[in-house]
Amino acid sequence: MSDRTQDDGPAAGGGAAEAGETNSRPRWVRRMLISLGALALVLALVVGVGLWFVGNRYGGNIERVGNVFAELEEDSRPAPASPVDQPAATADPFTFLLVGSDTRAEVGPGELPDARSDAIMLARFAGDREHAQVISIPRDSWVDIPGYGKSKINAAYALGGPTLLIQTIEQLTGVRIDHYAAIDFAGLIQVTDDLGGVDVVVSETTSNGPYTFTEGLNHLDGDQARWYVGQRYDLPGGDFDRVKRQQNYLRAMFTKLFSQEVFTSPGKLDSTLRSVTNAVAVDDALGNGDLLSLAYSLRGLTPADVEFFTAPVLGLGTEGAASVVYLDQTAGERMWGYLHTDSLGQNADEFSDEALPDVPR
């Protein structure tokens, strides 16, 4: 009996100790999990508040244009883009129609002088979110406007606003437009001053207003940029040079915006982004969260990854008393076909004459 008792004693004591250790571990684990859960909740709140602040401060600064796509008949619209041989694609490509006013009149976002669009561009963001192409369509292009017959393409806005302009361009190109944005070039002039000026390359010396833009590299402040983008006459290439100036200015501005100088100064970055967003209006299908998501998906895109083109042109002519631009339908079909399959970037060499030249290094 005594031997059995002595044998059982240590075993019983060990069992109590193990039970105590076993009971203490869950309490410690529970405390740790509760602490981690509280920390995760705090971090989630901080991130959520931060995203809300960013979305509202910048996305909320962008005007919305209502009912842009509401009246479009789905059956008559082009099919969505059909990418081919795009192994790096992480999402579907998407296309913006960008329309802009020059600086002839004070206009607000989404409003254009004389109800006409002075800049018309298709901006395609590739499925890999690391490449983009911007294609300008000359505003005097002679095209068929649904329900109205032949006219200059910028008349579509006057006749039926953004919706008719989208119909006209989708019919012309066969490219589906996913979103609409209006750019007020006058508003972007403030961005130029916020950035401390921008650098553009001028192909041939010209003068407009109080300024002369000499051949080669020119550093422009806001007022100079206003006259540079707004020049309409005495350009060697006429409206084609004007299109290239719009592209050149946008490229220069966004190159400066993405510079280290801006991103290392929170105050300068904030004021610049506020100016940029104040000069833009988008269709009302894009909420602040959508804009934030789009911006995040394009975080790897740099100005060097954006290529600028002009729609292929046959030449100039007149229709009645109007000077017009005749588009090259054959070359245009190739360009729009590449855009539909998200492969224009890979075939850019075919359109070297329509491309904005690289900036000299």
Summary of the structure (lengths in Angstrom):
residues: 361
radius of gyration: 28.9
end to end distance: 99.2
largest distance: 124.6
contacts: 1079
relative contact order: 0.15
helix: 48%
strand: 21%
